[in-house]
Amino acid sequence: MDYWKVLIVDLNSMNTREIMLDNVIIRSYVGGSGLNAKFVYDYVRKYSVIHPLSDENPLIFSVGPLTGTGFPFTSRYYVAGISPLTNVYGQASSGGRFGPELRRCGYYSIIVEGSSEKPVYIKIDSNNIEINSATHLWGKGVYATQEELRKEFPSYSIACIGPAGEHLVRYAAIINDEGRAAGRTGLGAVMGYKKLKAICLKGWLRPNIARREEFLNTIREAREAVKQAPAAKVLHEYGTSGMLESLHELGDVPIKNFLMGEWDREKMRKLSGVTIAKTILSGRYYCEACSVGCGRIVRVNNLRVDGPEYETVAAFGPLLLNDDLESVVYANHLCNDYGLDTISTGVTIAFVIECLEKGLLPRSSELNISWGDGYKVIELIKKIAVRNGVGDLLAEGVRGICNKIGKDCESFAMHVKGLEMPMHDPRAFKSWALGYATSNRGACHTYSPVYYIEKGLTFPEIGLKEPLDRFDAKTKPKAVKLIQDMSEFLDSMVMCRFCLYSGINLSLILKALNAVTGWNINVEESILIGERIFNLKRYINNLLGVRREHDKLPQRIFKPSEPPGGTLGNTPKEFEEMLAEYYRLRGWNTDGTVSEEKLKELKIL
């Protein structure tokens, strides 16, 4: 097949066209998240200003060079555009098999331009592309939409939006393959604006492999590494929420809207992956080409549904002081069905509860929720998804609500650049403080997971040879920069982040990449590629108005947790010093813009 082919779908004209990417672009940005950033940059240059909910904003799906090859941890895809939640660069990622099917259809990327007057879905296989009416699907939930489409296309992988995307909820998600979520930054609302209900994929083409025998050997080596990795076994047995209790001991789990550092251990245990495995686990979900199977299928009463992951358990559990596992499971299921990001939903509800508690929002029969009331959380989710009543306000997210009520709420509005904070507390690991503040999509735990090293993992290939003290601020700027650059490269490869836990190092990934493509990229070049992508995204944000004053954290994070728990009373009090040193290492200007010299050095300009 043609390796670097891109499909462009124009919903204004209902026409499609194909372009071929040259090798210079691919070697510079590889694919996935990196390639998406290059496409978004081209649109920003073309239009100067892009409103997130406009025809000018593209919606871009991309995969990587190992997608569809059978190499472990390569089943994900990246989707990008300008975020309706943050108004800057937005991206999200999801697993399942949608990414491999895109690859087997013969495409590296799909770019959706413009918008349709009426709801449509796109059906793609290796021979044909159709844009069909989705009027009969509009208003349906994610699961019903997939079920309806599979009646006609039984073996297709389907990515779609639910009512939240249709109603332009600013943190609407794109859901594929049952309940796999591209959750963050609200790109489901971009899909909703475009009146694009779903994309259905089924392909049978295979990627070209330059050195097949060498590649097959790397697959065998990778699979053996996963078998030997203790963390992979834990993920298989207990899923991502298996780490809930250990992270609680470190003070990393946000409790009561990031106010507390410790909660009742028995209540935490009731929500843990171990408890889920013992009580309600019904099956495991495996993404394509993955032997770990960290996805959960659970049964509660007569409902068999996708189980909650760590971020969701924390967001609907301790963040809201809710220890009722059944309500957490059902909240997760509703968010999947309506198409909502569980992190933003949980943080938004926590913020609203505190606003009610402080008298900044009036209580009413429609909005009368307190800490620990898991079933009123469920009622609010239903309102948010269709912007019904008070749900219209909550659909704006934390920053949007804060702007609208115009009162003293900024100190406990837990977002960065408009993106609600994930379920890791920067008072437990100081690297989170710098990572959240400088992440290009807002508060993000996948951009700079230095806490891997602070918990004992090392990356000697990139100079991080020893574990780091989680409270030592001096080591953070260099480590955050290096991990961000490595993460950007892995995201351009579209590698699941759990590969780092599971015995697969960067050298083995590069060995696989070079065998497939015929390239000869080494570790140093891979980190340079990651640095280029990270700086390109920052430059996009600079063009959209981001400066140093936007690289900040909520005021609450600079006060000790009460009680401190595993944070031991620490705060990222050295934040300004860390940020200044980080800027110096990045070669940025003091106002937070990427310097012209750096842009030229990285061949962005």
Summary of the structure (lengths in Angstrom):
residues: 605
radius of gyration: 22.3
end to end distance: 31.5
largest distance: 66.9
contacts: 2332
relative contact order: 0.12
helix: 45%
strand: 15%
